[in-house]
Amino acid sequence: MKTTEKEFDCIAAKREGALRIHEETKDLSFDEELAYWNERTEEMLRAVESAREIEKDALTARSNT
């Protein structure tokens, strides 16, 4: 059986992300951690909205050609 090297290791990325978040939040109080997650949620929602606008603009540009 031929083996190939992974280009992206999903499990390793998940673990690295979890460790980074743990390090960022380990000394926070409950209220501070709640604020941390509220801010991360807002960042994610802004990123999703931005991606939707980019996709909408690309679709509009394609339909105008």
Predicted model as a PDB file, atoms N, CA, C, CB and O in Angstrom, pLDDT in the B-factor column:
MODEL        1                                                                  
ATOM      1  N   MET A   1       0.846  -1.188   0.000  1.00 65.00           N  
ATOM      2  CA  MET A   1       0.000   0.000   0.000  1.00 65.00           C  
ATOM      3  C   MET A   1       0.884   1.242   0.000  1.00 65.00           C  
ATOM      4  CB  MET A   1      -0.958   0.003   1.224  1.00 65.00           C  
ATOM      5  O   MET A   1       1.827   1.351   0.784  1.00 65.00           O  
ATOM      6  N   LYS A   2       0.570   2.155  -0.874  1.00 74.00           N  
ATOM      7  CA  LYS A   2       1.331   3.395  -1.002  1.00 74.00           C  
ATOM      8  C   LYS A   2       0.827   4.414   0.027  1.00 74.00           C  
ATOM      9  CB  LYS A   2       1.216   3.966  -2.448  1.00 74.00           C  
ATOM     10  O   LYS A   2      -0.380   4.616   0.164  1.00 74.00           O  
ATOM     11  N   THR A   3       1.745   5.046   0.742  1.00 75.00           N  
ATOM     12  CA  THR A   3       1.360   6.081   1.695  1.00 75.00           C  
ATOM     13  C   THR A   3       1.750   7.441   1.140  1.00 75.00           C  
ATOM     14  CB  THR A   3       2.020   5.842   3.077  1.00 75.00           C  
ATOM     15  O   THR A   3       2.754   7.589   0.444  1.00 75.00           O  
ATOM     16  N   THR A   4       0.937   8.415   1.464  1.00 78.00           N  
ATOM     17  CA  THR A   4       1.227   9.777   1.033  1.00 78.00           C  
ATOM     18  C   THR A   4       1.300  10.681   2.247  1.00 78.00           C  
ATOM     19  CB  THR A   4       0.162  10.286   0.037  1.00 78.00           C  
ATOM     20  O   THR A   4       0.675  10.420   3.276  1.00 78.00           O  
ATOM     21  N   GLU A   5       2.066  11.738   2.112  1.00 81.00           N  
ATOM     22  CA  GLU A   5       2.184  12.703   3.197  1.00 81.00           C  
ATOM     23  C   GLU A   5       0.974  13.638   3.159  1.00 81.00           C  
ATOM     24  CB  GLU A   5       3.517  13.508   3.090  1.00 81.00           C  
ATOM     25  O   GLU A   5       0.593  14.142   2.103  1.00 81.00           O  
ATOM     26  N   LYS A   6       0.383  13.856   4.329  1.00 78.00           N  
ATOM     27  CA  LYS A   6      -0.774  14.737   4.406  1.00 78.00           C  
ATOM     28  C   LYS A   6      -0.356  16.180   4.155  1.00 78.00           C  
ATOM     29  CB  LYS A   6      -1.462  14.607   5.773  1.00 78.00           C  
ATOM     30  O   LYS A   6       0.675  16.637   4.649  1.00 78.00           O  
ATOM     31  N   GLU A   7      -1.172  16.891   3.379  1.00 89.00           N  
ATOM     32  CA  GLU A   7      -0.931  18.315   3.184  1.00 89.00           C  
ATOM     33  C   GLU A   7      -1.464  19.106   4.368  1.00 89.00           C  
ATOM     34  CB  GLU A   7      -1.577  18.801   1.880  1.00 89.00           C  
ATOM     35  O   GLU A   7      -0.905  20.137   4.743  1.00 89.00           O  
ATOM     36  N   PHE A   8      -2.557  18.612   4.954  1.00 91.00           N  
ATOM     37  CA  PHE A   8      -3.167  19.289   6.094  1.00 91.00           C  
ATOM     38  C   PHE A   8      -3.659  18.228   7.061  1.00 91.00           C  
ATOM     39  CB  PHE A   8      -4.334  20.231   5.647  1.00 91.00           C  
ATOM     40  O   PHE A   8      -4.388  17.319   6.664  1.00 91.00           O  
ATOM     41  N   ASP A   9      -3.274  18.329   8.314  1.00 93.00           N  
ATOM     42  CA  ASP A   9      -3.688  17.384   9.340  1.00 93.00           C  
ATOM     43  C   ASP A   9      -4.750  18.049  10.212  1.00 93.00           C  
ATOM     44  CB  ASP A   9      -2.471  16.913  10.197  1.00 93.00           C  
ATOM     45  O   ASP A   9      -4.436  18.874  11.070  1.00 93.00           O  
ATOM     46  N   CYS A  10      -5.994  17.685   9.985  1.00 95.00           N  
ATOM     47  CA  CYS A  10      -7.127  18.296  10.666  1.00 95.00           C  
ATOM     48  C   CYS A  10      -7.040  18.109  12.191  1.00 95.00           C  
ATOM     49  CB  CYS A  10      -8.435  17.704  10.136  1.00 95.00           C  
ATOM     50  O   CYS A  10      -7.285  19.047  12.948  1.00 95.00           O  
ATOM     51  N   ILE A  11      -6.698  16.914  12.624  1.00 95.00           N  
ATOM     52  CA  ILE A  11      -6.627  16.628  14.057  1.00 95.00           C  
ATOM     53  C   ILE A  11      -5.534  17.465  14.715  1.00 95.00           C  
ATOM     54  CB  ILE A  11      -6.369  15.127  14.299  1.00 95.00           C  
ATOM     55  O   ILE A  11      -5.740  18.012  15.799  1.00 95.00           O  
ATOM     56  N   ALA A  12      -4.385  17.568  14.074  1.00 95.00           N  
ATOM     57  CA  ALA A  12      -3.292  18.373  14.632  1.00 95.00           C  
ATOM     58  C   ALA A  12      -3.706  19.838  14.704  1.00 95.00           C  
ATOM     59  CB  ALA A  12      -2.005  18.220  13.782  1.00 95.00           C  
ATOM     60  O   ALA A  12      -3.405  20.514  15.687  1.00 95.00           O  
ATOM     61  N   ALA A  13      -4.393  20.338  13.676  1.00 97.00           N  
ATOM     62  CA  ALA A  13      -4.841  21.730  13.676  1.00 97.00           C  
ATOM     63  C   ALA A  13      -5.838  21.968  14.805  1.00 97.00           C  
ATOM     64  CB  ALA A  13      -5.471  22.099  12.319  1.00 97.00           C  
ATOM     65  O   ALA A  13      -5.780  22.998  15.476  1.00 97.00           O  
ATOM     66  N   LYS A  14      -6.752  21.024  15.019  1.00 97.00           N  
ATOM     67  CA  LYS A  14      -7.734  21.150  16.095  1.00 97.00           C  
ATOM     68  C   LYS A  14      -7.033  21.196  17.455  1.00 97.00           C  
ATOM     69  CB  LYS A  14      -8.742  19.978  16.050  1.00 97.00           C  
ATOM     70  O   LYS A  14      -7.360  22.023  18.307  1.00 97.00           O  
ATOM     71  N   ARG A  15      -6.082  20.313  17.640  1.00 98.00           N  
ATOM     72  CA  ARG A  15      -5.365  20.266  18.922  1.00 98.00           C  
ATOM     73  C   ARG A  15      -4.544  21.534  19.155  1.00 98.00           C  
ATOM     74  CB  ARG A  15      -4.449  19.037  18.973  1.00 98.00           C  
ATOM     75  O   ARG A  15      -4.503  22.051  20.271  1.00 98.00           O  
ATOM     76  N   GLU A  16      -3.897  22.031  18.113  1.00 98.00           N  
ATOM     77  CA  GLU A  16      -3.118  23.268  18.247  1.00 98.00           C  
ATOM     78  C   GLU A  16      -4.035  24.440  18.591  1.00 98.00           C  
ATOM     79  CB  GLU A  16      -2.337  23.564  16.946  1.00 98.00           C  
ATOM     80  O   GLU A  16      -3.695  25.272  19.433  1.00 98.00           O  
ATOM     81  N   GLY A  17      -5.190  24.504  17.944  1.00 97.00           N  
ATOM     82  CA  GLY A  17      -6.146  25.562  18.237  1.00 97.00           C  
ATOM     83  C   GLY A  17      -6.669  25.484  19.658  1.00 97.00           C  
ATOM     84  O   GLY A  17      -6.781  26.498  20.346  1.00 97.00           O  
ATOM     85  N   ALA A  18      -6.986  24.280  20.092  1.00 98.00           N  
ATOM     86  CA  ALA A  18      -7.487  24.091  21.457  1.00 98.00           C  
ATOM     87  C   ALA A  18      -6.427  24.487  22.488  1.00 98.00           C  
ATOM     88  CB  ALA A  18      -7.916  22.627  21.673  1.00 98.00           C  
ATOM     89  O   ALA A  18      -6.747  25.096  23.509  1.00 98.00           O  
ATOM     90  N   LEU A  19      -5.175  24.140  22.219  1.00 98.00           N  
ATOM     91  CA  LEU A  19      -4.091  24.494  23.132  1.00 98.00           C  
ATOM     92  C   LEU A  19      -3.899  26.012  23.176  1.00 98.00           C  
ATOM     93  CB  LEU A  19      -2.782  23.801  22.708  1.00 98.00           C  
ATOM     94  O   LEU A  19      -3.695  26.585  24.246  1.00 98.00           O  
ATOM     95  N   ARG A  20      -3.964  26.660  22.005  1.00 97.00           N  
ATOM     96  CA  ARG A  20      -3.820  28.115  21.960  1.00 97.00           C  
ATOM     97  C   ARG A  20      -4.933  28.790  22.758  1.00 97.00           C  
ATOM     98  CB  ARG A  20      -3.829  28.615  20.503  1.00 97.00           C  
ATOM     99  O   ARG A  20      -4.672  29.716  23.527  1.00 97.00           O  
ATOM    100  N   ILE A  21      -6.162  28.336  22.580  1.00 97.00           N  
ATOM    101  CA  ILE A  21      -7.288  28.917  23.308  1.00 97.00           C  
ATOM    102  C   ILE A  21      -7.138  28.659  24.802  1.00 97.00           C  
ATOM    103  CB  ILE A  21      -8.623  28.343  22.796  1.00 97.00           C  
ATOM    104  O   ILE A  21      -7.409  29.542  25.616  1.00 97.00           O  
ATOM    105  N   HIS A  22      -6.709  27.454  25.165  1.00 98.00           N  
ATOM    106  CA  HIS A  22      -6.497  27.149  26.581  1.00 98.00           C  
ATOM    107  C   HIS A  22      -5.481  28.104  27.199  1.00 98.00           C  
ATOM    108  CB  HIS A  22      -6.028  25.696  26.753  1.00 98.00           C  
ATOM    109  O   HIS A  22      -5.688  28.626  28.295  1.00 98.00           O  
ATOM    110  N   GLU A  23      -4.381  28.325  26.482  1.00 98.00           N  
ATOM    111  CA  GLU A  23      -3.343  29.224  26.993  1.00 98.00           C  
ATOM    112  C   GLU A  23      -3.869  30.659  27.124  1.00 98.00           C  
ATOM    113  CB  GLU A  23      -2.110  29.195  26.071  1.00 98.00           C  
ATOM    114  O   GLU A  23      -3.511  31.366  28.066  1.00 98.00           O  
ATOM    115  N   GLU A  24      -4.707  31.083  26.191  1.00 97.00           N  
ATOM    116  CA  GLU A  24      -5.246  32.443  26.230  1.00 97.00           C  
ATOM    117  C   GLU A  24      -6.284  32.635  27.332  1.00 97.00           C  
ATOM    118  CB  GLU A  24      -5.860  32.789  24.893  1.00 97.00           C  
ATOM    119  O   GLU A  24      -6.472  33.753  27.812  1.00 97.00           O  
ATOM    120  N   THR A  25      -6.952  31.572  27.733  1.00 98.00           N  
ATOM    121  CA  THR A  25      -8.076  31.714  28.668  1.00 98.00           C  
ATOM    122  C   THR A  25      -7.841  31.094  30.041  1.00 98.00           C  
ATOM    123  CB  THR A  25      -9.292  31.104  28.071  1.00 98.00           C  
ATOM    124  O   THR A  25      -8.690  31.232  30.922  1.00 98.00           O  
ATOM    125  N   LYS A  26      -6.729  30.425  30.245  1.00 97.00           N  
ATOM    126  CA  LYS A  26      -6.559  29.656  31.485  1.00 97.00           C  
ATOM    127  C   LYS A  26      -6.579  30.505  32.758  1.00 97.00           C  
ATOM    128  CB  LYS A  26      -5.267  28.901  31.425  1.00 97.00           C  
ATOM    129  O   LYS A  26      -6.958  30.000  33.815  1.00 97.00           O  
ATOM    130  N   ASP A  27      -6.188  31.759  32.687  1.00 98.00           N  
ATOM    131  CA  ASP A  27      -6.140  32.591  33.891  1.00 98.00           C  
ATOM    132  C   ASP A  27      -7.282  33.604  33.963  1.00 98.00           C  
ATOM    133  CB  ASP A  27      -4.818  33.318  33.953  1.00 98.00           C  
ATOM    134  O   ASP A  27      -7.272  34.497  34.810  1.00 98.00           O  
ATOM    135  N   LEU A  28      -8.267  33.465  33.072  1.00 98.00           N  
ATOM    136  CA  LEU A  28      -9.375  34.417  33.057  1.00 98.00           C  
ATOM    137  C   LEU A  28     -10.457  34.025  34.048  1.00 98.00           C  
ATOM    138  CB  LEU A  28      -9.966  34.519  31.658  1.00 98.00           C  
ATOM    139  O   LEU A  28     -10.692  32.845  34.307  1.00 98.00           O  
ATOM    140  N   SER A  29     -11.107  35.036  34.594  1.00 98.00           N  
ATOM    141  CA  SER A  29     -12.274  34.781  35.427  1.00 98.00           C  
ATOM    142  C   SER A  29     -13.427  34.364  34.524  1.00 98.00           C  
ATOM    143  CB  SER A  29     -12.649  36.036  36.277  1.00 98.00           C  
ATOM    144  O   SER A  29     -13.314  34.433  33.300  1.00 98.00           O  
ATOM    145  N   PHE A  30     -14.526  33.936  35.114  1.00 98.00           N  
ATOM    146  CA  PHE A  30     -15.690  33.544  34.333  1.00 98.00           C  
ATOM    147  C   PHE A  30     -16.156  34.695  33.447  1.00 98.00           C  
ATOM    148  CB  PHE A  30     -16.825  33.089  35.255  1.00 98.00           C  
ATOM    149  O   PHE A  30     -16.411  34.502  32.258  1.00 98.00           O  
ATOM    150  N   ASP A  31     -16.266  35.895  34.025  1.00 98.00           N  
ATOM    151  CA  ASP A  31     -16.726  37.051  33.251  1.00 98.00           C  
ATOM    152  C   ASP A  31     -15.740  37.423  32.143  1.00 98.00           C  
ATOM    153  CB  ASP A  31     -16.941  38.247  34.174  1.00 98.00           C  
ATOM    154  O   ASP A  31     -16.159  37.805  31.050  1.00 98.00           O  
ATOM    155  N   GLU A  32     -14.449  37.318  32.407  1.00 98.00           N  
ATOM    156  CA  GLU A  32     -13.446  37.607  31.390  1.00 98.00           C  
ATOM    157  C   GLU A  32     -13.502  36.577  30.256  1.00 98.00           C  
ATOM    158  CB  GLU A  32     -12.045  37.631  32.019  1.00 98.00           C  
ATOM    159  O   GLU A  32     -13.364  36.924  29.083  1.00 98.00           O  
ATOM    160  N   GLU A  33     -13.704  35.310  30.621  1.00 98.00           N  
ATOM    161  CA  GLU A  33     -13.795  34.278  29.594  1.00 98.00           C  
ATOM    162  C   GLU A  33     -15.062  34.458  28.752  1.00 98.00           C  
ATOM    163  CB  GLU A  33     -13.775  32.881  30.239  1.00 98.00           C  
ATOM    164  O   GLU A  33     -15.046  34.246  27.539  1.00 98.00           O  
ATOM    165  N   LEU A  34     -16.139  34.843  29.398  1.00 98.00           N  
ATOM    166  CA  LEU A  34     -17.373  35.118  28.669  1.00 98.00           C  
ATOM    167  C   LEU A  34     -17.155  36.262  27.669  1.00 98.00           C  
ATOM    168  CB  LEU A  34     -18.519  35.467  29.653  1.00 98.00           C  
ATOM    169  O   LEU A  34     -17.607  36.182  26.526  1.00 98.00           O  
ATOM    170  N   ALA A  35     -16.474  37.308  28.092  1.00 98.00           N  
ATOM    171  CA  ALA A  35     -16.162  38.424  27.200  1.00 98.00           C  
ATOM    172  C   ALA A  35     -15.255  37.959  26.057  1.00 98.00           C  
ATOM    173  CB  ALA A  35     -15.491  39.573  27.985  1.00 98.00           C  
ATOM    174  O   ALA A  35     -15.433  38.377  24.913  1.00 98.00           O  
ATOM    175  N   TYR A  36     -14.287  37.100  26.364  1.00 98.00           N  
ATOM    176  CA  TYR A  36     -13.392  36.548  25.339  1.00 98.00           C  
ATOM    177  C   TYR A  36     -14.210  35.847  24.258  1.00 98.00           C  
ATOM    178  CB  TYR A  36     -12.371  35.562  25.969  1.00 98.00           C  
ATOM    179  O   TYR A  36     -14.010  36.096  23.070  1.00 98.00           O  
ATOM    180  N   TRP A  37     -15.130  34.971  24.663  1.00 98.00           N  
ATOM    181  CA  TRP A  37     -15.921  34.218  23.689  1.00 98.00           C  
ATOM    182  C   TRP A  37     -16.909  35.111  22.954  1.00 98.00           C  
ATOM    183  CB  TRP A  37     -16.666  33.086  24.377  1.00 98.00           C  
ATOM    184  O   TRP A  37     -17.178  34.884  21.774  1.00 98.00           O  
ATOM    185  N   ASN A  38     -17.447  36.106  23.614  1.00 98.00           N  
ATOM    186  CA  ASN A  38     -18.338  37.045  22.917  1.00 98.00           C  
ATOM    187  C   ASN A  38     -17.578  37.793  21.826  1.00 98.00           C  
ATOM    188  CB  ASN A  38     -18.961  38.048  23.915  1.00 98.00           C  
ATOM    189  O   ASN A  38     -18.105  37.986  20.730  1.00 98.00           O  
ATOM    190  N   GLU A  39     -16.357  38.214  22.111  1.00 97.00           N  
ATOM    191  CA  GLU A  39     -15.549  38.921  21.108  1.00 97.00           C  
ATOM    192  C   GLU A  39     -15.177  37.989  19.955  1.00 97.00           C  
ATOM    193  CB  GLU A  39     -14.270  39.502  21.755  1.00 97.00           C  
ATOM    194  O   GLU A  39     -15.251  38.392  18.794  1.00 97.00           O  
ATOM    195  N   ARG A  40     -14.777  36.746  20.255  1.00 97.00           N  
ATOM    196  CA  ARG A  40     -14.453  35.788  19.188  1.00 97.00           C  
ATOM    197  C   ARG A  40     -15.677  35.529  18.308  1.00 97.00           C  
ATOM    198  CB  ARG A  40     -13.939  34.456  19.791  1.00 97.00           C  
ATOM    199  O   ARG A  40     -15.553  35.393  17.091  1.00 97.00           O  
ATOM    200  N   THR A  41     -16.856  35.462  18.925  1.00 98.00           N  
ATOM    201  CA  THR A  41     -18.090  35.257  18.161  1.00 98.00           C  
ATOM    202  C   THR A  41     -18.344  36.430  17.232  1.00 98.00           C  
ATOM    203  CB  THR A  41     -19.287  35.063  19.104  1.00 98.00           C  
ATOM    204  O   THR A  41     -18.693  36.237  16.067  1.00 98.00           O  
ATOM    205  N   GLU A  42     -18.173  37.642  17.736  1.00 98.00           N  
ATOM    206  CA  GLU A  42     -18.359  38.831  16.894  1.00 98.00           C  
ATOM    207  C   GLU A  42     -17.365  38.852  15.736  1.00 98.00           C  
ATOM    208  CB  GLU A  42     -18.211  40.107  17.734  1.00 98.00           C  
ATOM    209  O   GLU A  42     -17.732  39.204  14.614  1.00 98.00           O  
ATOM    210  N   GLU A  43     -16.112  38.481  15.995  1.00 98.00           N  
ATOM    211  CA  GLU A  43     -15.107  38.416  14.936  1.00 98.00           C  
ATOM    212  C   GLU A  43     -15.517  37.413  13.865  1.00 98.00           C  
ATOM    213  CB  GLU A  43     -13.735  38.042  15.516  1.00 98.00           C  
ATOM    214  O   GLU A  43     -15.390  37.685  12.671  1.00 98.00           O  
ATOM    215  N   MET A  44     -16.012  36.248  14.295  1.00 98.00           N  
ATOM    216  CA  MET A  44     -16.430  35.219  13.354  1.00 98.00           C  
ATOM    217  C   MET A  44     -17.611  35.698  12.518  1.00 98.00           C  
ATOM    218  CB  MET A  44     -16.792  33.931  14.096  1.00 98.00           C  
ATOM    219  O   MET A  44     -17.649  35.463  11.310  1.00 98.00           O  
ATOM    220  N   LEU A  45     -18.573  36.365  13.144  1.00 98.00           N  
ATOM    221  CA  LEU A  45     -19.733  36.857  12.407  1.00 98.00           C  
ATOM    222  C   LEU A  45     -19.335  37.922  11.389  1.00 98.00           C  
ATOM    223  CB  LEU A  45     -20.773  37.420  13.371  1.00 98.00           C  
ATOM    224  O   LEU A  45     -19.881  37.966  10.287  1.00 98.00           O  
ATOM    225  N   ARG A  46     -18.381  38.783  11.758  1.00 98.00           N  
ATOM    226  CA  ARG A  46     -17.884  39.783  10.801  1.00 98.00           C  
ATOM    227  C   ARG A  46     -17.177  39.105   9.630  1.00 98.00           C  
ATOM    228  CB  ARG A  46     -16.922  40.774  11.499  1.00 98.00           C  
ATOM    229  O   ARG A  46     -17.333  39.525   8.483  1.00 98.00           O  
ATOM    230  N   ALA A  47     -16.404  38.065   9.910  1.00 98.00           N  
ATOM    231  CA  ALA A  47     -15.698  37.347   8.850  1.00 98.00           C  
ATOM    232  C   ALA A  47     -16.678  36.656   7.906  1.00 98.00           C  
ATOM    233  CB  ALA A  47     -14.734  36.319   9.453  1.00 98.00           C  
ATOM    234  O   ALA A  47     -16.476  36.657   6.691  1.00 98.00           O  
ATOM    235  N   VAL A  48     -17.724  36.074   8.453  1.00 98.00           N  
ATOM    236  CA  VAL A  48     -18.740  35.414   7.625  1.00 98.00           C  
ATOM    237  C   VAL A  48     -19.436  36.447   6.746  1.00 98.00           C  
ATOM    238  CB  VAL A  48     -19.776  34.665   8.510  1.00 98.00           C  
ATOM    239  O   VAL A  48     -19.641  36.210   5.555  1.00 98.00           O  
ATOM    240  N   GLU A  49     -19.793  37.567   7.313  1.00 97.00           N  
ATOM    241  CA  GLU A  49     -20.465  38.611   6.541  1.00 97.00           C  
ATOM    242  C   GLU A  49     -19.552  39.130   5.431  1.00 97.00           C  
ATOM    243  CB  GLU A  49     -20.899  39.769   7.461  1.00 97.00           C  
ATOM    244  O   GLU A  49     -20.007  39.361   4.310  1.00 97.00           O  
ATOM    245  N   SER A  50     -18.285  39.311   5.734  1.00 96.00           N  
ATOM    246  CA  SER A  50     -17.328  39.770   4.737  1.00 96.00           C  
ATOM    247  C   SER A  50     -17.205  38.753   3.602  1.00 96.00           C  
ATOM    248  CB  SER A  50     -15.957  40.020   5.385  1.00 96.00           C  
ATOM    249  O   SER A  50     -17.181  39.127   2.430  1.00 96.00           O  
ATOM    250  N   ALA A  51     -17.127  37.473   3.951  1.00 97.00           N  
ATOM    251  CA  ALA A  51     -17.031  36.427   2.936  1.00 97.00           C  
ATOM    252  C   ALA A  51     -18.282  36.409   2.062  1.00 97.00           C  
ATOM    253  CB  ALA A  51     -16.823  35.054   3.596  1.00 97.00           C  
ATOM    254  O   ALA A  51     -18.190  36.213   0.851  1.00 97.00           O  
ATOM    255  N   ARG A  52     -19.436  36.610   2.663  1.00 96.00           N  
ATOM    256  CA  ARG A  52     -20.680  36.650   1.889  1.00 96.00           C  
ATOM    257  C   ARG A  52     -20.678  37.827   0.914  1.00 96.00           C  
ATOM    258  CB  ARG A  52     -21.896  36.745   2.830  1.00 96.00           C  
ATOM    259  O   ARG A  52     -21.118  37.687  -0.228  1.00 96.00           O  
ATOM    260  N   GLU A  53     -20.191  38.969   1.352  1.00 95.00           N  
ATOM    261  CA  GLU A  53     -20.135  40.141   0.474  1.00 95.00           C  
ATOM    262  C   GLU A  53     -19.179  39.897  -0.688  1.00 95.00           C  
ATOM    263  CB  GLU A  53     -19.702  41.389   1.265  1.00 95.00           C  
ATOM    264  O   GLU A  53     -19.480  40.254  -1.827  1.00 95.00           O  
ATOM    265  N   ILE A  54     -18.035  39.296  -0.407  1.00 95.00           N  
ATOM    266  CA  ILE A  54     -17.062  38.990  -1.455  1.00 95.00           C  
ATOM    267  C   ILE A  54     -17.674  38.035  -2.465  1.00 95.00           C  
ATOM    268  CB  ILE A  54     -15.774  38.386  -0.853  1.00 95.00           C  
ATOM    269  O   ILE A  54     -17.538  38.232  -3.673  1.00 95.00           O  
ATOM    270  N   GLU A  55     -18.351  36.996  -1.974  1.00 94.00           N  
ATOM    271  CA  GLU A  55     -18.987  36.031  -2.874  1.00 94.00           C  
ATOM    272  C   GLU A  55     -20.083  36.701  -3.700  1.00 94.00           C  
ATOM    273  CB  GLU A  55     -19.572  34.853  -2.075  1.00 94.00           C  
ATOM    274  O   GLU A  55     -20.199  36.456  -4.900  1.00 94.00           O  
ATOM    275  N   LYS A  56     -20.876  37.539  -3.058  1.00 92.00           N  
ATOM    276  CA  LYS A  56     -21.950  38.252  -3.763  1.00 92.00           C  
ATOM    277  C   LYS A  56     -21.360  39.136  -4.860  1.00 92.00           C  
ATOM    278  CB  LYS A  56     -22.788  39.108  -2.772  1.00 92.00           C  
ATOM    279  O   LYS A  56     -21.868  39.152  -5.982  1.00 92.00           O  
ATOM    280  N   ASP A  57     -20.292  39.871  -4.547  1.00 90.00           N  
ATOM    281  CA  ASP A  57     -19.640  40.735  -5.531  1.00 90.00           C  
ATOM    282  C   ASP A  57     -19.077  39.919  -6.698  1.00 90.00           C  
ATOM    283  CB  ASP A  57     -18.519  41.547  -4.866  1.00 90.00           C  
ATOM    284  O   ASP A  57     -19.174  40.335  -7.852  1.00 90.00           O  
ATOM    285  N   ALA A  58     -18.492  38.761  -6.397  1.00 91.00           N  
ATOM    286  CA  ALA A  58     -17.929  37.913  -7.451  1.00 91.00           C  
ATOM    287  C   ALA A  58     -19.038  37.385  -8.360  1.00 91.00           C  
ATOM    288  CB  ALA A  58     -17.135  36.737  -6.837  1.00 91.00           C  
ATOM    289  O   ALA A  58     -18.882  37.350  -9.581  1.00 91.00           O  
ATOM    290  N   LEU A  59     -20.145  36.980  -7.769  1.00 88.00           N  
ATOM    291  CA  LEU A  59     -21.265  36.484  -8.573  1.00 88.00           C  
ATOM    292  C   LEU A  59     -21.849  37.600  -9.444  1.00 88.00           C  
ATOM    293  CB  LEU A  59     -22.360  35.894  -7.661  1.00 88.00           C  
ATOM    294  O   LEU A  59     -22.205  37.369 -10.600  1.00 88.00           O  
ATOM    295  N   THR A  60     -21.945  38.794  -8.890  1.00 89.00           N  
ATOM    296  CA  THR A  60     -22.461  39.937  -9.646  1.00 89.00           C  
ATOM    297  C   THR A  60     -21.524  40.260 -10.803  1.00 89.00           C  
ATOM    298  CB  THR A  60     -22.633  41.172  -8.728  1.00 89.00           C  
ATOM    299  O   THR A  60     -21.980  40.521 -11.916  1.00 89.00           O  
ATOM    300  N   ALA A  61     -20.229  40.245 -10.548  1.00 88.00           N  
ATOM    301  CA  ALA A  61     -19.239  40.545 -11.591  1.00 88.00           C  
ATOM    302  C   ALA A  61     -19.313  39.506 -12.708  1.00 88.00           C  
ATOM    303  CB  ALA A  61     -17.810  40.588 -10.992  1.00 88.00           C  
ATOM    304  O   ALA A  61     -19.223  39.849 -13.887  1.00 88.00           O  
ATOM    305  N   ARG A  62     -19.475  38.244 -12.337  1.00 85.00           N  
ATOM    306  CA  ARG A  62     -19.561  37.190 -13.341  1.00 85.00           C  
ATOM    307  C   ARG A  62     -20.818  37.319 -14.189  1.00 85.00           C  
ATOM    308  CB  ARG A  62     -19.527  35.827 -12.674  1.00 85.00           C  
ATOM    309  O   ARG A  62     -20.782  37.075 -15.395  1.00 85.00           O  
ATOM    310  N   SER A  63     -21.922  37.697 -13.572  1.00 84.00           N  
ATOM    311  CA  SER A  63     -23.170  37.802 -14.319  1.00 84.00           C  
ATOM    312  C   SER A  63     -23.187  39.035 -15.222  1.00 84.00           C  
ATOM    313  CB  SER A  63     -24.351  37.844 -13.359  1.00 84.00           C  
ATOM    314  O   SER A  63     -23.985  39.095 -16.158  1.00 84.00           O  
ATOM    315  N   ASN A  64     -22.330  40.011 -14.964  1.00 80.00           N  
ATOM    316  CA  ASN A  64     -22.253  41.222 -15.774  1.00 80.00           C  
ATOM    317  C   ASN A  64     -21.293  41.093 -16.955  1.00 80.00           C  
ATOM    318  CB  ASN A  64     -21.836  42.378 -14.911  1.00 80.00           C  
ATOM    319  O   ASN A  64     -21.155  42.024 -17.749  1.00 80.00           O  
ATOM    320  N   THR A  65     -20.630  39.945 -17.071  1.00 71.00           N  
ATOM    321  CA  THR A  65     -19.678  39.779 -18.187  1.00 71.00           C  
ATOM    322  C   THR A  65     -20.306  39.048 -19.342  1.00 71.00           C  
ATOM    323  CB  THR A  65     -18.434  39.031 -17.730  1.00 71.00           C  
ATOM    324  O   THR A  65     -19.652  38.823 -20.360  1.00 71.00           O  
TER     325      THR A  65                                                      
ENDMDL                                                                          
END                                                                             
